[in-house]
Structure formats: structure tokens, C-alpha cells
Amino acid sequence: MGTMRSAFARTVAAAAVVAAGASLSLGGSATAAGAAATIHGCPSGAVCLYPNGSWANDKPTYIFYSYGVHKIYNQVGTKRIYNHQTGGATARNCYDAAGNNCGGYQKADTYADYDYTPYNSIRLVK
């Protein structure tokens, strides 16, 4: 009888481990699904500037979340900009810190590599 109880206890313990593992797995999936909105380290709804003309191991130098002008300092050479905003919002590279005298429109969900030496701000526009 003792052998039967201990086999039953092991079965219950194994079932508990499997159930706990399934719960952890579901939690992990939920986390992974939430992280899916982030692409190359850039959260959904943001514009990201990377330190060179690559994804830089998914580590942007700047992450901008709000519409308006964002000053950038000491950005020399080629950088990658990724517009991961939603709703068709655009990003523009501007020559002055006030967000005037801006270049073309970077459409949502696109990226490009630019020489940022002449730019002093990025303007996010809806």
C-alpha cells in the first residue's frame, strides 16, 4: 500500500509540475506577444534613431514618443531612423533645433539611413 501511495504522490507531484510549467509557458507567451510590438528595440508608436547605419543590435540611441520637435545633439555621420509610429504619423529631419527647415517625410513603419551631420532636430507629425 505504501508503494501505491508513493506512486500516486509522484503522479500528483508530476501533474503539478506539468501544470505549473504550462502556466509559465502561457505567461511567457503573453510576454512574448507584448514584446512583439517592439521591433529592433523600437517600441510601437515611437521613432527611433540608431547610432549608425544599422540596427545596432536593436539598441537605439534616441527613442521619441510624442509629436513635436525633438532636439538631437552631436549626431555626426550616417544614422538609421525607424518610424514605428502608428496612424500614418511621419518623422522629418530638420536643420535647426527649433524644428524648422525640415527635409522630407519618413512614413510610418519605414526606415532610412541619413547623414545626420547637418541635422539638429527630428519633428514627429501626425
TORDREN-156069 format. One line per 10 residues: number of its first residue (from 0); their letters; for each residue x, z, y of N, C-alpha, C. Coordinates in nm, 4 decimals. Each point is the difference from the previous one (the first is absolute). Example, Ala and Ser with C-alpha at 12.3 -4.5 7.8 and 13.67 -1.06 7.14 Angstrom:
BEGIN
0> AS> 1.3190/0.7800/-0.5690/-0.0890/0.0000/0.1190/0.0900/0.0000/0.1200; -0.0350/-0.0720/0.1050/0.0820/0.0060/0.1190/-0.0770/0.0730/0.1090
end
This chain:
BEGIN
0> MGTMRSAFAR> 0.0823/0.0000/-0.1181/-0.0823/0.0000/0.1181/0.0865/0.0000/0.1242; 0.1148/0.0748/-0.0024/0.0903/0.0042/0.1133/0.0546/-0.1394/0.0298; 0.0265/-0.0777/-0.1032/0.0522/-0.1343/0.0200/-0.1039/-0.0890/0.0665; -0.1244/0.0177/-0.0399/-0.1061/-0.0796/0.0590/-0.0196/0.0355/0.1478; 0.0072/0.1295/0.0351/-0.0137/0.0426/0.1392/0.1145/-0.0541/0.0835; 0.1208/0.0061/-0.0542/0.1125/-0.0474/0.0790/-0.0041/-0.1512/0.0154; -0.0490/-0.0739/-0.0998/-0.0159/-0.1448/0.0139/-0.1063/-0.0301/0.1047; -0.1085/0.0776/-0.0019/-0.1067/-0.0168/0.0989/0.0532/0.0307/0.1404; 0.0786/0.1064/0.0125/0.0576/0.0381/0.1297/0.0934/-0.1104/0.0504; 0.0803/-0.0569/-0.0880/0.0891/-0.1094/0.0417/-0.0810/-0.1215/0.0442
10> TVAAAAVVAA> -0.1097/-0.0286/-0.0701/-0.0852/-0.1137/0.0366/-0.0629/0.0227/0.1370; -0.0494/0.1215/0.0237/-0.0589/0.0332/0.1301/0.1070/-0.0085/0.1089; 0.1177/0.0520/-0.0270/0.1096/-0.0046/0.0978/0.0387/-0.1454/0.0281; 0.0071/-0.0825/-0.1044/0.0352/-0.1414/0.0202/-0.1080/-0.0703/0.0814; -0.1258/0.0313/-0.0280/-0.1098/-0.0603/0.0761/0.0081/0.0413/0.1469; 0.0364/0.1248/0.0253/0.0136/0.0471/0.1377/0.1128/-0.0733/0.0714; 0.1107/-0.0226/-0.0688/0.1126/-0.0721/0.0593/-0.0399/-0.1439/0.0302; -0.0707/-0.0632/-0.0960/-0.0445/-0.1378/0.0221/-0.0962/-0.0047/0.1188; -0.0942/0.0946/0.0054/-0.0951/0.0030/0.1106/0.0725/0.0229/0.1325; 0.0961/0.0902/0.0013/0.0763/0.0256/0.1222/0.0785/-0.1236/0.0393
20> GASLSLGGSA> 0.0574/-0.0672/-0.0976/0.0746/-0.1228/0.0288/-0.0907/-0.1068/0.0573; -0.1216/-0.0105/-0.0528/-0.0946/-0.0983/0.0509/-0.0364/0.0326/0.1439; -0.0171/0.1283/0.0310/-0.0309/0.0396/0.1370/0.1150/-0.0344/0.0922; 0.1230/0.0283/-0.0437/0.1156/-0.0318/0.0821/0.0096/-0.1498/0.0208; -0.0305/-0.0731/-0.1049/0.0062/-0.1442/0.0092/-0.1018/-0.0517/0.1008; -0.1213/0.0536/-0.0019/-0.1010/-0.0424/0.0954/0.0430/0.0356/0.1415; 0.0565/0.1202/0.0169/0.0488/0.0402/0.1316/0.1096/-0.0934/0.0461; 0.0893/-0.0388/-0.0902/0.1082/-0.0913/0.0347/-0.0536/-0.1361/0.0405; -0.1043/-0.0451/-0.0676/-0.0596/-0.1286/0.0347/-0.0618/0.0057/0.1385; -0.0654/0.1100/0.0324/-0.0607/0.0139/0.1319/0.1082/-0.0030/0.1067
30> TAAGAAATIH> 0.1112/0.0672/-0.0260/0.1104/-0.0004/0.0957/0.0571/-0.1403/0.0131; 0.0174/-0.0663/-0.1124/0.0551/-0.1351/0.0040/-0.0952/-0.0937/0.0742; -0.1304/0.0178/-0.0195/-0.0959/-0.0856/0.0691/0.0076/0.0248/0.1505; 0.0171/0.1255/0.0417/0.0129/0.0310/0.1413/0.1269/-0.0588/0.0581; 0.1060/-0.0011/-0.0802/0.1280/-0.0525/0.0461/-0.0016/-0.1519/0.0066; -0.0949/-0.0637/-0.0682/-0.0054/-0.1456/-0.0009/-0.0226/-0.0562/0.1396; -0.0585/0.0790/0.0898/-0.0237/-0.0455/0.1358/0.1306/-0.0108/0.0774; 0.1063/0.0606/-0.0484/0.1307/-0.0085/0.0634/0.0786/-0.1132/-0.0660; 0.0479/-0.0930/0.0812/0.0779/-0.1125/-0.0508/0.1362/0.0031/0.0669; 0.1051/-0.0010/-0.0786/0.1380/0.0045/0.0499/0.0215/0.1175/0.0959
40> GCPSGAVCLY> -0.0628/0.1134/-0.0317/0.0166/0.1193/0.0820/-0.0836/-0.0002/0.1258; -0.0821/-0.1001/0.0186/-0.0828/-0.0123/0.1204/-0.1452/0.0330/-0.0339; -0.0536/0.1089/0.0556/-0.1377/0.0391/-0.0299/-0.1018/-0.1014/0.0523; -0.1114/-0.0079/-0.0687/-0.1082/-0.0859/0.0455/-0.0418/0.0403/0.1410; -0.0204/-0.0981/0.0860/-0.0405/0.0266/0.1373/0.1161/0.0128/0.0969; 0.1227/-0.0126/-0.0488/0.1180/0.0186/0.0846/0.0763/-0.1306/0.0191; 0.0902/0.0025/0.0981/0.0991/-0.1057/0.0172/0.1351/0.0660/-0.0198; 0.0846/-0.0617/-0.0827/0.1295/0.0600/-0.0324/0.1135/-0.0931/0.0401; 0.1064/0.0607/0.0509/0.1208/-0.0732/0.0360/0.1118/0.0505/-0.0896; 0.0668/-0.0912/-0.0683/0.1049/0.0337/-0.0959/0.1374/-0.0205/0.0629
50> PNGSWANDKP> 0.1007/0.0698/-0.0479/0.1310/0.0002/0.0661/0.0790/-0.1300/-0.0086; -0.0470/-0.0954/-0.0803/0.0685/-0.1292/-0.0081/-0.1005/-0.1043/-0.0474; 0.0468/-0.1174/-0.0323/-0.0882/-0.1070/-0.0445/-0.0356/0.0105/-0.1466; -0.0343/0.1204/-0.0452/-0.0424/0.0215/-0.1386/-0.0984/0.1166/-0.0020; -0.0442/0.0355/-0.1206/-0.0915/0.1141/-0.0131/0.0764/0.1324/0.0013; 0.1305/-0.0043/0.0006/0.0855/0.1187/0.0148/-0.0415/0.1142/-0.0928; -0.0154/-0.0330/-0.1276/-0.0410/0.1005/-0.1000/-0.1295/0.0708/0.0388; -0.0884/-0.0743/0.0647/-0.1321/0.0521/0.0396/0.0089/0.1196/0.0949; 0.0991/-0.0031/0.0899/0.0189/0.1085/0.0978/0.0025/-0.0580/0.1415; -0.1183/-0.0109/0.0627/-0.0033/-0.0524/0.1362/0.0656/0.0961/0.0998
60> TYIFYSYGVH> 0.0579/-0.0566/0.1055/0.0591/0.0797/0.1074/-0.1093/0.0587/0.0881; -0.1004/-0.0801/0.0306/-0.1131/0.0416/0.0834/-0.1291/-0.0290/-0.0738; -0.0992/0.0899/0.0175/-0.1356/-0.0215/-0.0500/-0.0937/0.0285/0.1167; -0.0779/-0.1014/0.0401/-0.0930/0.0132/0.1117/-0.1426/-0.0041/-0.0527; -0.0820/0.0963/0.0442/-0.1375/0.0091/-0.0473/-0.1048/-0.0355/0.1046; 0.0308/0.0146/0.1267/-0.1031/-0.0133/0.1033/0.0161/-0.1280/0.0802; -0.1124/-0.0487/0.0523/0.0042/-0.1164/0.0871/0.0716/0.0378/0.1281; 0.0582/-0.0990/0.0649/0.0700/0.0230/0.1253/0.1469/-0.0364/-0.0132; 0.0779/0.0473/0.0971/0.1416/-0.0350/0.0094/0.0849/0.1102/-0.0622; 0.0968/-0.0396/-0.0794/0.0930/0.0932/-0.0640/0.1419/-0.0436/0.0352
70> KIYNQVGTKR> 0.0708/0.0867/0.0685/0.1370/-0.0306/0.0391/0.0921/0.0076/-0.1207; 0.0941/-0.0914/-0.0045/0.1023/0.0027/-0.1048/0.1354/0.0007/0.0707; 0.0905/0.0755/-0.0512/0.1287/0.0162/0.0647/0.1133/-0.0413/-0.0928; 0.1034/-0.0594/0.0592/0.1233/-0.0329/-0.0718/-0.0226/-0.0832/-0.1258; -0.0932/-0.0908/0.0067/-0.0249/-0.0883/-0.1140/0.0737/-0.1309/0.0253; 0.1112/-0.0172/-0.0665/0.0852/-0.1162/0.0194/0.0100/-0.0769/-0.1312; -0.0104/-0.1309/0.0089/0.0118/-0.0842/-0.1183/-0.1340/-0.0223/-0.0677; 0.0065/-0.0588/-0.1169/-0.1203/-0.0384/-0.0733/-0.0668/0.1212/-0.0635; -0.1291/0.0107/0.0228/-0.0846/0.1061/-0.0570/-0.1229/-0.0671/-0.0605; -0.0610/0.0682/-0.0955/-0.1249/-0.0485/-0.0593/-0.1153/0.0814/0.0555
80> IYNHQTGGAT> -0.1045/-0.0696/0.0430/-0.1232/0.0658/0.0430/-0.1086/-0.0366/-0.1013; -0.0745/0.1010/-0.0407/-0.1107/-0.0214/-0.0934/-0.1260/0.0556/0.0630; -0.0973/-0.0874/0.0216/-0.1276/0.0412/0.0564/-0.0960/0.0278/-0.1148; -0.0167/0.1282/-0.0300/-0.0879/0.0417/-0.1096/-0.1272/0.0638/0.0565; -0.0367/-0.0447/0.1231/-0.1223/0.0480/0.0625/-0.1208/-0.0643/-0.0680; -0.1151/0.0549/0.0278/-0.1238/-0.0514/-0.0570/-0.0862/-0.0596/0.1111; -0.1035/-0.0701/-0.0373/-0.0956/-0.0516/0.0972/0.0524/-0.1113/0.0885; 0.1045/-0.0695/-0.0434/0.0504/-0.1127/0.0768/0.0847/0.0365/0.1205; 0.0440/0.1239/0.0101/0.0828/0.0423/0.1130/0.1357/-0.0699/-0.0038; 0.0577/-0.0227/0.1174/0.1277/-0.0703/0.0098/0.1073/0.0894/0.0606
90> ARNCYDAAGN> 0.1233/-0.0434/-0.0160/0.1150/0.0678/0.0611/0.0772/-0.1044/0.0797; 0.0570/0.0431/0.1138/0.0765/-0.0918/0.0847/0.1318/0.0655/0.0382; 0.1068/-0.0775/-0.0006/0.1298/0.0465/0.0482/0.0068/-0.0252/0.1500; 0.0416/0.1028/0.0752/0.0014/-0.0113/0.1456/0.1401/0.0242/0.0551; 0.0310/-0.0725/0.1073/0.1338/0.0075/0.0584/0.0222/0.1239/0.0861; -0.1060/0.0578/0.0549/0.0201/0.1209/0.0804/-0.0653/0.1203/-0.0666; 0.0366/0.1192/0.0431/-0.0482/0.1233/-0.0616/-0.1467/0.0275/0.0305; -0.0553/-0.0674/0.1021/-0.1395/0.0220/0.0381/-0.0969/-0.0849/-0.0828; 0.0536/-0.0866/-0.0860/-0.0860/-0.0814/-0.0846/-0.0493/-0.1260/0.0676; 0.0708/-0.0442/0.1044/-0.0322/-0.1260/0.0674/0.0959/-0.1069/-0.0494
100> NCGGYQKADT> -0.0289/-0.1249/0.0351/0.0883/-0.1097/-0.0355/0.0259/-0.0012/-0.1513; -0.1080/-0.0129/-0.0749/0.0071/0.0077/-0.1461/0.0034/-0.1385/-0.0639; 0.0550/-0.0037/-0.1197/0.0058/-0.1224/-0.0784/-0.1287/-0.0221/-0.0769; 0.0069/-0.0828/-0.1022/-0.1164/-0.0390/-0.0795/-0.0697/0.1151/-0.0708; -0.0970/-0.0337/-0.0791/-0.0818/0.0967/-0.0718/0.0401/0.0063/-0.1468; 0.0319/0.1199/-0.0477/0.0265/0.0229/-0.1421/-0.1331/0.0394/-0.0632; -0.0575/-0.0877/-0.0805/-0.1311/0.0246/-0.0597/0.0046/0.1140/-0.1011; -0.1163/0.0596/-0.0240/-0.0124/0.1076/-0.0986/0.0414/-0.0489/-0.1380; 0.0634/0.0889/-0.0753/0.0477/-0.0251/-0.1361/0.1025/-0.1131/-0.0080; 0.0818/-0.0128/0.1050/0.1118/-0.0940/-0.0031/0.1260/0.0719/0.0465
110> YADYDYTPYN> 0.1132/-0.0576/-0.0328/0.1274/0.0536/0.0480/0.0864/-0.1150/0.0486; 0.0992/0.0353/0.0819/0.0945/-0.1001/0.0488/0.1292/0.0706/0.0379; 0.1079/-0.0754/0.0019/0.1308/0.0513/0.0414/0.0328/-0.0586/0.1377; 0.0345/0.0873/0.0940/0.0329/-0.0421/0.1360/0.1305/0.0649/0.0421; 0.0679/-0.0632/0.0947/0.1121/0.0643/0.0674/-0.0606/0.0896/0.1068; 0.0096/0.1309/-0.0180/-0.0629/0.0958/0.0910/0.0870/0.0362/0.1199; 0.1164/-0.0601/0.0124/0.0893/0.0325/0.1107/-0.0696/-0.0100/0.1365; -0.0798/-0.1040/0.0276/-0.0608/-0.0076/0.1331/-0.1294/0.0813/0.0171; -0.0536/0.0565/-0.1086/-0.1296/0.0687/0.0085/0.0165/0.1490/0.0284; -0.0964/0.0535/0.0774/0.0023/0.1421/0.0348/-0.1287/0.0734/-0.0378
120> SIRLVK> -0.0987/-0.0727/-0.0505/-0.1228/0.0662/-0.0424/-0.0774/-0.0897/-0.0954; -0.0949/0.0623/-0.0691/-0.0926/-0.0708/-0.0876/-0.1391/0.0418/0.0439; -0.0863/-0.0983/0.0188/-0.1381/0.0275/0.0420/-0.0940/-0.0291/-0.1166; -0.0825/0.0984/-0.0347/-0.1018/-0.0182/-0.1047/-0.1333/-0.0252/0.0686; -0.0641/-0.1088/-0.0410/-0.1214/-0.0454/0.0661/-0.1089/-0.0227/-0.1027; -0.1219/0.0416/0.0316/-0.1159/-0.0247/-0.0874/-0.0613/-0.1309/0.0377
end
